[in-house]
Amino acid sequence: MEQHKSRLGYTAGMLSLFLCGAVLFLIGFFPASYSVAEDDSIVTGRRPTSLHGEKLEPPPPCYDAFILFLVDALRDDFPNATSMPVAHLNACEKLSLHVDIPTVTLPRLKTITTGTLSNFIDIVLNIGHTEQLQDSLLHRLKEKKRVVSFAGDHTWLNIFPSELTRHVANNDSFFVNDFYEGDKSVTNVLETELERSDWSMLILHYLGLDHIGHVEGNASPRVLLKLQEMDKNVQKILEHKSIPNYLLMLTGDHGMADGGGHGGNTPAETLVPLYIYTKNCSKATSGTKRYNQIDLAPTLSILLSVEIPTPSIGCLIPEMLQSLSLEHQMYAYFYNAYHLLNKARVKFGHDRVRRSDYYSWYQNATLLHKQLLKPLRKENGSGASKVHYQKAKLNYMRVAREISELLSESLVKFDYGFIALGLALTTFSSLHIVISVLYLDLTEQLQLNSMKLGQLLVSVAAAVLLNMTSHGLDIILTSSMWYSFLLTIPMAISVYLIIDVAQALLKIALPPIYTRRLKLSIPLPLPLFACFAIRTLTLGSSSFIEYEYRTWYYLGNTLILLTSFRTLRRRITKTNVELDGRHLYTIASTCLWQMRKVFVMLMLLTVMRYLHRLQAIRSTIAIFSLLLLWARLHRHNQLPQSIASGAALFMVYCFRGLNGQVQFFEIAPYLASRLMVPSLVIFWCCLALVLVLGYRAALPQTQGYGDLGPSTVLLQLLQTNLSSSLLMAALLQKVQNIILLPVLLVALQQTYKLCDVFATSARKFSVRLVHVYKIIMTVFLARMFYFYQGNSNSLATVDLTPGYIGQTSYNPAIVGFFVTLNTYSAEIHAFLYLIVHTLRSDLRSVGIMHLQPPYSIAADSLIAPLYAALIMLPAAFYLCLMVGFRYHLFIYSVFSPKVLYDCYTVLVFYLVFLVTSLYFKLFKHDA
């Protein structure tokens, strides 16, 4: 029958189209680079040398040596009299810098060196990025043949491959387990460079603090030790005698969230210190002034006596200009305003600029500046009018600040062509799979699951015409004809899907007089879909996105509780009718007792919210969690597999004990560090043994299948994969989170039993109703456990530590796999358990399972497409919301991280689905 035909290929196709659309949407919504001016080459890079006929002299370099002491993840409240006494007490100026999002290293380095804002998508490009900047402060220094020496994060070499005269970079900047070795090499370079005198700028980028935060959190005792280590290095510079005239700047590229990560928009992540040190300066006054990180590049350009980088939209930091004469200070403010005004003319047009208030401020400032030139050049400017001087200075600063804000806002530029194309693919692929699941008769009638040649040709012709029109009207811009040609493919697919969906909706919308009434192929339980719809609609609120975990906690528990009460009512009513109303109290008590496990599960789900508060008993929790996980695996594994699984879980506890995370035997630290690698080797050997034993028990049966059917082989293999994945997750999870693995299995099992009882207590039993309930319950439980783990919609909560377990160097593939498995553990294992449960149920002598068609056939004909639809539809809806909220105040701080999470969730499901589908194709004959 058509309704029982496997739909794995169709589901994979729709998921592929959705992901292609998501990529196109992200390209359009987050362009790879910003350009403030339509053509930055029009903005002159030369410094002005005259003002209304009066000759101007740019200031010479103010210092012999400039040292940028950059401590990765140094947030504003870290330096104090206790943690960094020398740095805190000897600072000439204590300022704060506001860091724009995304708060990760690559975009922050771009901002520091160019003075412009970075794109949000840089947070994705931060790993393995190789783009080279075309203009920056370092490019200007190279033009002047100044020597720039560098030591630290390898990211600098990726974006400045030829601008650094001397450089010593860390080999593995992303290897977060390196707390000290990389920083030691930076300090060695510092000591060497202090003995030299040929450099103009020395850049030191220390990574140890950031790595400690990622692995152990901001409350780790190592944080204080690392800050004290940085303080000693600052002291080395301050006490060195060979540099008579220097400017030392102590700052961070970004801050550190309370959990130790970064990438979000909390004050702890967006505020960093800027401590200034010079020879013979007065100590800093109380009170901290705040500037923007983009202000650092133009200010340093003035002090270094080089041109301000063309992309710069920053203002000047007055406290850093005190060493300049009054004439040169006035020139600095004039030059920065002049630079920004030129960018405004190119961006907004000359007419608009002339009509603006800031242009009149600029005119007034230049007139006053001209009048002050002669007095400023006599007797150190003592004869100049202080009133006129301050008025000119303030006007220049007002002009710069106003234009800087306008240019910052103008950076938001969307490629609506790519956005529309991406939305078409994501939206209509989601609607296509939803319609095909809900209306099987319509799917067969319109051949939605197959390719129609005539419709394809029409779609290609329409796509070619649309592509030519879009490029002709500059709606879509591409860098080459080849890319333009490639865009025809997604356009044709989009048109094809639109035609399919339009035909289907027309058939559904038409009254029965024109066509026979269409019936739903699956039942739609209103309470379940109401909860799902409520969750989807909450995506339109920034507060609901920030606190999405509360939505899932409430809706998930409510859904289970509601189903439990409805089941309880049905059972009591049915039994009461059978007994003619006698013994109602006894019946109610008995039925309530039979539901006891569900209520215990609900209490257990409530306790899971507070795992982070159970640090004091985490050793006990770890032992209990590992034993419970082994017990769950043992139920469906053979004895040799169970022994290997037990040994692997024992090695997990030993590894955590050697790390000092749980109670363990008293072992010397040097011996514990040497035993960690062997414990991991034994774990991986046990894991490999679990896989070998599981596959060995199944694969010899695949040719003839012997007494076992292909479904039994498939079940054995998928069960082995699930067990192996759970063992890996146990190794990667935080100690207090290991309990989530067995509790998830228990919760799913009890929920599935509840769904079976609920369906059998109905007047008319429906196998499809059971499947729909189980699928939606699985989605809700997976999301609940995702947030129980400590995840959120902030990028700062991504835990990178699991990616480096057992690693001695940075391998992006391994790190990415481990981090993904850890972060999306609940999503992955919930889906796998649902498939395994569905296949296993066909093999057990349970009353409802004897119905025809076989219960397990829905694993590939219903569960896969419906589960995919429930994952895709909210993501597609959210992408549409992103367009509506594109100018929202929190578009980059709240909404944008969420869209990355949603798209990556679909990608993870897609990969898990492809692997699972491969097993179905190979070992299930009717797939």
N, C-alpha and C positions, 0 to 999 in steps of 0.2 A: 504493500500500500504506500501511496505517496507520502502520507503523514508520518510514516515510520522510516522513511528514507534518510540515510545519513546526510547531514548538512554541514559537515566539517569544512569542506572546500569552500562552500559559499560563505560561511562565517569567517574563515581566514581571509577571503577576498574583501569582505566588508571592513574588517579590522585593518587590513593593509591600506585601503582607500582612506579610512578615517585618519590613520597616522600620516599618510601623505598630505592630506588636507591640513592636519595640525602643524606640520612642518611649514607649509606655505603660509599659514596664518601667522606663525611666529616670525617668519622672515618679513612679512609685511608689517606686523605690529611692533616688532623690535628690530629695526634696521641695523645692520652689522656695524655701522659707524654713523656718527653725528656730523653734520656740517652746519655751522651756525650761519655762514654766508652761503649764498647760492654758488659763489665761486670765490673761495678763500684766496686764490692767487691775485684777485683784484686788490685785496687789502695789502697796502705797502708794509714791508717789514722793516723799513729804515726808520731810524730815530729822527724826529724833527730837529732841524738846526736853525730855525728862524721862527719868529713870532711877530706878525704885523711889521715886518721889515727889520726887527731887532734880531741880532745874531744870538743863538743859544749854544751853550756848551754842555753836552751830556756829562754827567759826573763820571769820574774815573772809578776803578774798583775800590771799594771801601776797605777791603780786608785782603791780606795776603793769602789767607787760606780759609776755605769754607768747608765745614764738616757737617754732613747730614747724618745724624745718628738715629737710624730708623729701627725701632723695636716693634716687631710685628705683634699686633693685638694689644698694644699698650693703651689701655683705656684711661680716661681722664683722671679717675680717682686712684690709680695705682701708685704714681709717685707721691710720696709723702715723707715726713720727717723720720718715719720708722723704716720704711721699705727702701728708700733711696735718700739717705740723709745728705750726702754730699751734693747730689743733683738738686735737691729741694732747697737747700740753704744757700747755694752759690748762684742760683739763677738770677740773671739781670732782669728778665721779664718772664712772667708765668702767664701764658695765654692758653686759650682753648680753641681748637679747630673743629668745626662741624663737618662731618664726612657725609657725602651723599651716598645713597644706596646705588648699587649693591655694595655692601661692606665686605668685599673680598679683595685680595691683593692686587690682581691685574688692573682692574679699573682704578684703584687708588693710586697706583704708580703712574698711570696715564694722567690722572688729575694733578698729581704733584709736579710732574715734569712739563705738562702742556698748559695747565690752567683752565682746562675745559672739563665738562661733565662727561662721564662715560655712559654707555648704553647699558640698560638692564641686562641684556642678553650676554654681556661680558661675564656674568656669573657662571654661565655655561662654558664660555670660552676660556675661563680661568685655568682649566686643566688642559695641559698640553697645547697652550696657545703659542702661535709662532708669528702673529702679525707684527710687522715692523712699523713703528711710527715714522711719519714723514717730516715732522717738525716738532721740536721740543726745546727745552732749556739746554739739554745736552748737545743737540744739533748746533745751537748757537755757540756753545763753548768750543765745539770742534772747528767751526768756521774761524774762530779767533785763535786756533791752535793752542788752546789751553789744555793742560793735562788733567784728566779726570781718572781717579783711581776708585775701584769698587771692590767690595767683598760682601758676599752674602747670597741672597735668594737668586736662584738661576733664572727666574722670570725676567730679571733685568736684561740678561743677555738675549732673550728671545725678542724683546721689543727694541733693544739697542745693540745690535750685533757688531757695529763698527764705531760707535760713539764713545765707548769706554777705552781709554788709553791702556790702562792696566786693570786686570780683573781676576778675581779668584772667586768662583761661584760654587755653591753647594751642589754636589752631584745629584742628590735626591731631595729637592726642596719639599716635596709632598710626603716624604717619609716621616710621619708624625711621631714615630717612636724615638727619633733622634732629638734628645733634649739638650745635649751638651757638645757633641763632637763638631757639628756644623758651626756653632757659636765660637768654639775654641779656634777654629781656622780663621774666623772673622777677626777675632782678637789678635791672632798672630799677625794678620795683615795690618791691623791698626798699629801695632808696635813697630812693624817694619816701616810703614809710611811716615810715622812720626819722626823717624830719623832722616827722612828725605825732605827736600824743600822745593821740588820741581812741580808739585801739583797745585792746581787752583781749587779743586774740589775733591773731597774724599767722601764717598758714600758707603756707609756701613749698614747692612740690613740683617739684623739678628732675628732668627726664627724660633728659637727655643721656647720663648714664652707662649707663642701661638700653639706650638705642638703640645705643651703641657696642658693648655686649656682644652684642646681637642680630646686628649686622652684622659685627663684626670679632673677637668673642670676648673673653674676659677677659684674654688675654695681649697685647692690642693696646696699642701705646705711647700711644694716645690715652687709655687708661684713667688712666694716671698724670697726664697733662695735665689731664684733667677733674677728678680728685681735687684737684689743686693749685688749679684754678679754684674749686672748692667751698671750699677752705681760705681763699682770699682773701675769699670772701663771709662766711665765719664771722668772719674778722678784722675786716671792716667793722662787724659787729654789736658785737663785743667792744670795739672802740676808739671806738665812737660815744658822745658825751658827753651826748646829750639824754635817754637812758633811765637814770634813776638806779637803778631797782630792777626787774630783769628775770629771767626764767627762759628760757634757751635750751636746746632739746632737739635734738640732732643724731642722726638715726636714719634707717633705711631701711624701706620697706614690706615688702620681701623681699630675699633675697640674689641671688646670681648663680652659676649652675653653672659648672663648669670649662670647658664649651664656650661659655659666654656667654649661654645661655638661662636660663629658670626655669620653675617649675611643678611640679617634682618635690619629693622629700623628702630630698635630700642635705644634710649639714650646711652646705655652702656656700650653699644656698638657704634654709635654715630658721633661720639665725642672723644677726642684724643687731645693730649696735652701738647703744647708747643713751648718748650723752655729754651730761652735764648741766653747764651753765655758769650761774653767778650772780655778782653783785658780791661782792668781798672774801671769797671762799670759800677753804678750804684745798685744796691740790692732791690729786688722786686717789691713793689708796694702791695698792700693787701687788696684783694679784689681781682677777679680774673675777667678779662675782656675776651669776647668770643668773635672769631672770624670764620670764614669758610676755607676749606682746604684748597679751593681753586685760587685763593689769594696768594698762595705761597709762590707760584711760578712767576707772576709779574713782579713781585717784590724782590725775589732773588735775581731776576733779570736786571733790575735797577742797580742792586748792590754789586753784581758781577760786571756791570757796564757792558751788557750785551742787549740785543734787541729782544723785545717781548715776543714770545712765540706767537705766530699768527693765529692759532686756534684759541688763544687765551681769552677768557671772558671774566677773569678775576679782577679784583680791586687790590689796592695796596694795604699793607699792614703798617700803620704809622709808627708803632713802637719799634719796628725794625729799621726805621730810617733816621733814627736820632743821631747817628754818626755823620750824616751828611750835613753840609752847610745849608743855611736857609735858602740860598739861591738854588742849590741842587735839589733840596726837598721840593721846592716849588716846581722845578723842572720835572721831577718824578711824577707829581700829581698831574701836571699838564700832559706829560707823555702818555700816561695810562688812560686819561680821559680822551686824548686825541686818538689813541689806538682803538678804543671801544667805539668812539663816534664814527670812525671809518667803517668798522664792522656793521654798525647800525645803518649807515648809508647804503651799504651793499645789500644788507638783508631787507630793510624796510623801504628803501628808496629815498632820494634826496628831498622830495617834496614833503613826505611825511615827517622826516627828521626836522626840517626847517619849521614846521608847524608845532613841534613838540616843546614842552616846557624845558626839558633838559638842554635843548639847543640854546635857548635864551640864557640859561644858567652858564653854559659853556662860553657864550659870547661875553657875558659880564666878567667871568673869571679871567678870560684872556686879556680883556682891557685893563683890569686891575693888575694882572701879572706884568703887562708891558710897563705900566707906571712904576712898578716896584723893582724893575730890573736894575736901574742905576743905583738907587739906595741900597739894594741888596749886595751890589758888588763893591760897595765902599765900607770899610771898617767892619767887615764881617756881618753886614746887614743891620747894624745897630741903629742906623738912621732911618730905616724903613718903618712905615706906619704899621703898627701891630694890628690895628683894626682892619686895614686893607689886606694885610697878609692873611689873617684868619678868614676873612670873607672870601678871598680868592681860593684859599685852600679848601674851605668847606664847599664852595660851589663846584670845584673840581671833583671832590669826593662824592657830592650829590649826583653829579653827572655820571660818574663811574658806577655808582651803586644802582642808579635807575636803569642804565643801559644793561648792566650785568644781569639784573633781574629779568629784563625784557628778553635778552638773548637766551637766558636759561629756559624761559618759557617757550621760546620759539624753537628750541631743540626738538621738541616733540613733533615729529613729522612721520606720518603713516603712509605706507604704500597701499592705498585702498584697493588696487587691482589684485594684489596678492591676498589681501584680507578677504575680499569677496570670493576669490577662487577657493581659498582655504575653507571658508564658511560653507560654500556650496558642497564641497566634498564631505566635510564632517557632518553637516546637518542632514544631507540627503542620504548618505550612507547609513546614518543612525535611523532615519525614518524608514529606509528601505528594509533594514533587518527587523525593525519593530513590526512593520506591516506583514512581512513574510512569516513572522512567528504568530501573529494574531489571526491572520486570515490565510490558512493553507489552501482553501479552495480558490481564493483570488490569486494566490501565488502560482498555482497550477494553471489557472485560466490565462493569466498574463505572462506566464513563463518568466517569473521574476528571478528564478534560480539559474536560468540559462541565458546564453548570449544570442541575441536576435540580430542577424546580419543587416537587414534593412534599417533597423533603428540605429545600428552602429554607424552605418554610412551617413545617415542624416546627421548624427551627432558629430562626426568628424567634419562634415561640411560646415555645420554651424560653428564648430570650434575654430576652424580656419578663419572664417569670416569674423568671428568675435576677436580672435587674436590680432588680426590685421587692424581692426577698428580700435582696439585698446592701445596698440602701439602708435597708431596714427594720431590718436587724441591724447597721447602721453598719460593714459590711465595706468598702464603698466610700463615700467622702465627696466630694461635688461642691458647687461654690459656687452652682449654679443648676439649675433644672429642665431648661433647654435642654441643658446638659452631660450631665445624667442621661439624657435622651432620646438624645443622640448616642452614648452608650456602648452602646446597644442594637445598633448596627451591628457594631462589632468583636465583641461577644458572639455575635451570630448567625453571623458568619463563623467564629468559633472553634468553635462547636457543629457547624457544617456540616463543617469540616475534621476534627473529632474523629470524626464519624460515618463519613466517608470512610476515614480512616486505620484506624479500628477494624474496618470491614468488610474492608479489604485485609489487615490483619494476621491476622484470623480465617481468611480464605481461605488465606493462606500457612501458617498454623499447623496447619490441619486436615490429617489424614493423607489419602493418596490414595484411601482407601476411600470418603470422603465427597465428594471432588471430584477432578477430574483433576489430575495433578501439574503444578505450575507450573514453568516453566523460566525461567532468567534470560535477559533480552534482550541483555545484554552480558556478556562474560567478565570475571571478577574476578581479575586477577593478584594472587596473595597477597603477594608481596614489596612491591608498590607500596602496597596497602591496609594492609599491616602497618606500613609506615613512616608512612602517614597516620594510622593509629590510635594509634601511639606518640606522635606529635606532639600529637594531640588530648588524650590522657590526661595529658600533661605539663602541661596547663593547670591542673591541680589543685595545683600546687606553686608557692609564691611565688618560690623560687630559680630554677625553670625559666622563670618569666615574666620575671624580671629579666634572665636571661641566655638569652633565647629564641633569640638569633641563633646561639648555639652548637648548639642543637638542629637548626636549619635547615641550618647548615654541615655538620654530621655526617650527617644523614639525606639531604640532597640529594646530596652527593658519594658517599655509600654507595650510594644508589639508582642513580646513573649507573654507578658502578663495577661493581655487581652485574649490571646489565643488560649491560654490556660483556663481562664474563667469561662470562655465560650465552650471549651471542651468539657469542663466540669459541669456546666449547666446541662449540656446535651446528655452526658452520661447519667446524671442524677434524674433527669426527666425521663430518659428511656427506661432506666431500671425501675423507676417509680410506676411507670405505666404498666410494665410487665408484672409488678407485684400488687397492682390494683391500689396503690396509694398507701400500702402498709409499710411500717418500719422506715419512714422517711428519714428520721434522724440517723438511724443506723446506715442507711444507704448513703446519706451525705457524708457521714464520717468515713465510711469505707472508700468512697470516691476521692475524698480529700486526701486520705492516707496514700492512695495510689498515685497521687500527684505530688507526693512529698519531694521527690528528686528534682522536680522542676523548680519548686520554691527554694530548695537548697541551692540550686544552680543560680537563681536570681540573686540570692544573698552573696554567693561567691563572686558574681559579676560586679556587685557593688563594692566588695572588698578590693577587687582588682584596681579600682580607681586610685587607691591609696598605697600602691606598692612603694612609691618613692619615700614614704614615711617609715618604712620597715627596715631601715639600714641597720638597726641595732641587732636584728635577728637574721641577717641575710645568710649566715652560714647554715642555720637551721632550715631556712626557706630553700636554700640551694640543695641540701641533701634531700629534703622532702620532694622538691620539684624533680630532681633527677630520678628518684625512685618511682614517682608517679608516672613520669614519662616512660620509664622502662616497662612499667606494668601495662601501660597502654599499648606499647609496641609489641610486647610479649603476647598479647591476646591474638594477634594475627600473624605472628612470625613463627617459623619453625625453631626448634630448640637450638641448633647451632647459630642461627641468626640472633636469637635472643641473648646467647652468651656473648657473641661479638658486640652486640649493642650495649650490653651491660658493661663490658670492658671499655668501650668507647666513652660511655657516660662517666665511668670512674676516672678516666684520663682527663675528662673535662674538669672534674672537681680537683684533681691533682694540679692541673695547670693553674686554676684559679687560686689554689692554696699556695703554690709556689710564687704567684704574683702578689700574695698578701691580701687578696680580696676576700678570702674566707679563712676560717680557722684550719690550721694544718699543723703538722709536726714541726717541732723546733729544728730548723735547718739554718746553717750559716748562709748569709746573703750570697756569697760567691758561689756556694754549692747550689743554692736554689736557682740562680741564673743559669748555671750549667745544666740543670735538670729540666729546664723548661722546653728546650728543643727536643730532647728524647721523649718527653711526655706527649708532645704534639705529633712526633713521628709515629708513636704507638697508636695515637688516636686515628691518624689517617690510615694506618694499616688495618685497624679494626673496622673502620668505615669501608675500606676497600673489600674486606672480608664479607661484610654484610651484603654488599652489592654482588660479589661473586657467588655467594651461597644462594641468594635470591634468584639470580639469573640462571644459575646452574640447575636449580630446581624446575625452572620453567622452560628454558630454551630447548632442551633435548626433546620436549614434547611437541615442538612447533611443526615438525614435518608431518608426522602422522597423527599427532595429538593423542594417540593411545586411547586410554579411557577418559581422558580429560578433553573438554571442548576448548575451542580457541578463546572463549570468554574467560575461562579459568586461567589460562596462560596470561592473558592480558591483565587480569586482576592481580596475579602474582607479581608481574613486572611493575605495575603501577604502585602496588603496595610496597615493594622494595624501594622504588624511587621516593615514595613519601617518607618511609622510615629513614632513608639516607639523608634526605633534606632536613628532616627534623633533628637528626644528630648534628649536622653541620650548624643548624640554627642554635642548638644548645651551646655549641662552642662559641658562637659569635655574640650571643645575647649578653646584656649586662646581667650580673649575678641575680639581682632582684627580679629580672624579667624572664628568667628561665621558666618560672612557674606558669607563665602565660601559654607555653607550648602545650603541656598536658591539659590545662584548664580549657584551652580552645577546643581540643579534641573531645573533652567531656561535655562541654557546652553544645557542640555540634551534635554529638550523639543523642543527648537528652532532647534537644530541639527537634531532631528528626523523629524521635519516638513520639514526641508531642504532636508533630504533624501527622504521623500515621494514625494516632488515636483520634485526633480531631476529624480526619477524613472518614474513618470507619464509623464514627458516631453520627455522621450525617445521614440523612434519610436516603440519599442516593450517592453511592460511592463513586469517586472519580479518581483514576490513577493520575491524570494530568493535574488535578487540583493538588494532590500530594506533592508532585514535582514543583509546581509553582510556589507553594508554601516553602518548600525546602530551599529553593533557589533564592527567594527574597530573604529568608531568614539567614542564609549563608552570607549574602552580601552585607546585611546589617551587622552580623556578628564579626565578620572580617574587619569592617570599619571600626567597630567598637574596640577590638583588640589592637588594631593599628594605633589608636590613640592611647589605649592603656599603656602601650610600650613607651610613651613619652614623646611621640611624634606630634607635629602640629603643621600648620600652614606657613610657618616661618622657616626660612632656610637655615636659621641658626641652630635648629634642633636636629639637623642631620648629623648622626653619629658616625664619624670617620674612623673611630678606633678599631672596629671589627675588621676593616679592610687591611689592617697591618698585622693581624695576629699571625705569628709565624713567619712574617716577611722580614727580610734583611735589607730590602731595597724597594723602591717604588715601581710597581708594575701596574699600569692603569687598568689592564683587563682584570687582573686578580682583585685589585682593590675595588673596582667597580662592581664586580660580581658579588664579593663579600658584603659590601655596603648595601647593595640592592637586596640581597637575601635577608640581611638583618632588618633593614627598614621595612620591607614589604613581606615580612615573614607571615603575618596573619593572612594577608591577601593570597599569597601563594598556597599556603597549606590548607586554607579553607576550601579553595577551589579543588585542589587535589583530593582532599578528603571527601568532598561531595561526589566526585567521579568514582572514587573507590567504593564509597558507601552504596552508590547506585548499582554498580556492577556486583557487589557482594550480596545485595539484597535479593538478587535473582537466584542465588545459590542456597538460600536458607528456606526452611519449611515454615514460612510465616503465612498466616491466613490470606492476607491480601495479595501476597506475591504470586499466587497461583493463577491470578486472572490473566486473560489474554487481551492484548498482546503482552509479551514479556516485559516485566518492569524495567529491566536494565537497558532496553533498546533506546530509551529516552536519553541516555547519556550523550549520544551524538546527534540525535534528531531533535531534541527539545532543550536539554540543559545547556549545551554549548551556545546555540544562538540566543536563547533568552538571557543567559548570564552575560554574554557579550553586549546585548542590547541595553541591559541595566547598567553596564559600565560606560558604554559609549554615550547614551542619551544625556545624562547630566553634564558630561564633559562638553558635548556639543552645545547644550543650552548655555553653559558658562562662557564658551567662546563668543556666543552671540551677545551675552551681557557685557563682555569685555569691550566690544565696540561701542555699546551705549555708554559705558563708564570710562571711555578713553581719556576724558578730561577731568575725571574725578580726582579729588585731592589725594586719595590713597591708592591711586592706580598702580604705582610702582612699589609702594610699601606693603600693601595688603593683597590687592587683586592679582598682580603679576606673579608673585610666588605661588599663589594657588593654581594659576593656569599651568605652570610648569609641573607642579605636583600631579594635577589631573591628567595631563598628557603623558607623563611618565608612568602613571598608574595603568593607563591603557596599554602602553608599551610593554610593561611587565606582564600584564595579563596575556598580551599577544604572544610573547615569547613562551610563556608557560603553556598556553593553548597550542602553539605549534608543536612543541615537544610531545604533548599529550596526544595530539592528533596523529603524529607519526606512529605512535604505538597502536592507535586504533586502526590505522591503515595497514599496518604490518600483521597484526595479531587478531583482528576481529573481521571475520569474513563478510559480514553484512555491513561493514563500515563504508 
